[in-house]
Amino acid sequence: SCSSDREFRLALFSPPVSMAPTMAPLIFLIVANFALVSAAACAGDACPVPASGSGLLQRSKVKAGQSMAVNLHDALSRAAPEEQLFLVEQTVRDMVAAKQWQGAAAAWGGANTTTTNIPQAETLDAQASTIWNTLQLLNDEIEQTSLKKVFDDHAGSVAILESHRKDVEDCSVHLSTPSTLSLQAKVEHLKVEAAECAVEVSKLHSDQSEASNSLSQYIAGTSVPCVDFNGLTEVVALARLDDIINEVKLHKSTILDLQGKDADASSMYTSASSNCTATTAEWKAESCVLEGTISAELESYITCRTKEVQGFEGGWANESIKATQRKSDYIAYKKIQCYIQVLNETNISRQAKILSTCGGAASTDDLDLVKPIIPAETNTSQLVSVMQDAQEVCPITSAVSSVTTKTTTDMEQMWQTYYPAGWNGLKCFHILTETPVAKGSTSRGATACNVEDAARTIPAV
């Protein structure tokens, strides 16, 4: 008529005085307890998945007459730590209570209350011994394996979180890669060269203009005197002609010298100007490449960090759940060990004292899972500044260069927007003149780009 197995146990451990001498001590109480727990409304596979020690025993089809020790071992081997705790706690409390009752009954009934009064007493004593051995094996497993696994799993969670943190940190490798730094140094060098050669070209242009002007001015100011030979003697006439010839020779020599200087100045200016133009063109071309490279790096960094931060937070959520379960398991294991320690104590008074401490929770401070601090976002202001400087130099229009990564469809739409004549005849800009290049061009560098080079060479595509 008991409404629960707990009520049955309470009733069982409080028998009427008139029944005390005839009731089975220790083992009868335990076997009866487990046997009646199994006598529930469900049976076998019809029972729901167990959520407690009682359910586990029902699930394992424990029936009166079966071996209590065998079924306890079976239930413990398949139970979660909390369910193991339920089974062990109830078993130990029942055994201690039965032992206390047996002692009281012996004192009350004297020699009349012995195991010889209990049918199958020897079998029940053997089962008690087996139960004790089963619990000792469980204690050894907890000490040698289960607790170690709890801390190993804790270390595993710490390692997983550190790995997630490191993944976030490693996103910075997308920024300022060695190749980008090399390209940046090259652009800076070309910038200096372009500036220096511009100054030199300006000076040479000035020198060339000065030489040309000097030649023009000398020619403009040169004249040969007109001599009237009438009335002159032969000697005087010849002398005057020699003077004129010498003067002409001097003018010719001077003009030839100024002409040579003008030609040299013009040649030096033309050569320097051509070289400087090439240097400037290369500087602009490489600036376009640098702008696109940095833009791609920034995008890769943002994508990486977004992904890895989400992974970190998801990992933290998962490992936190595991940490909570580990703490619960650890507390259950320590309580199980405490209850088993009660059985190992032979003194009834000390048993009761130890039993009173088993309900407390063990400290789980060593299993606290600390959330790592993820690195702050990398300061990219300097990199952005370099990209903006490159963008100002790059001859590609800003309307198009704002696009950094596009699919083929996006590229087609972009070309149709800026060049309504059609996508089929166009593929890239000429790097310097900004004029379109025919589709399929295989030119490289400062002249043009094909579709494969587009994203790498021209930031616009």
Order of alpha helices (4+ residues) and beta strands (2+ residues): alpha-alpha-alpha-alpha-alpha-alpha-alpha-alpha-alpha-alpha-alpha-alpha-alpha-beta-beta-alpha
